Amino acid sequence: MRQKGSTVQIYWDLVVEFFVRAIADAPIESSPAEVAAGRNAAVERMLASNSAVVN
């Protein structure tokens, strides 16, 4: 378990927030396949522009 306020927890929360924001930017008023594709594309863009998240 990660200790609240620890460096690991802070980084964990930051990485999760990157994914949350990327997914939230994807369109949701489409077919399930289009929503999934939009979320995948949003995450790919986020990872491409934030290489530190990958590391």
Secondary structure as UniProt FT lines:
FT   TURN            4..5
FT   HELIX           7..24
FT   HELIX           32..49
FT   HELIX           51..54
//
